[in-house]
Amino acid sequence: MNRKILSLRMERQHLLTKADESEYISLYRDTQPGQNVYWHGFGNPPVLSFRAAFDDIEFNRNRQLERKLVKGRFAGGNLGWIMSEDMELFASLYRKPLVRPTLEQSQVLTLIENAGPFNILSKGGRCVCRAV
């Protein structure tokens, strides 16, 4: 491979120079769905190891709290994190059609169609849906 092409690829992936926050967001968008590194604990944010000029674990943790990063199952059921503004794109790419919905699934669909979007709130260990 041509050395110039290899150098440009490494630069674009921020393997030669560390990315600032705006470059990091662009790089993250290009590589999503981001996955947790194997030594991270459950619920920890994804990272682009050694590519950020700042603490990207804390940066992505804040993006999680602000719901700018959303966790989902992609590519064969693997957990991954996507940017919330790309949710519709990933929903269409990785959707799994429901062939025979259960009674509960049909009731939830009816609620959503009639009442609009819902938030899930936890009360006493169980989830309760609340119309937004």
Disulfide bonds with the S-S distance in Angstrom:
none
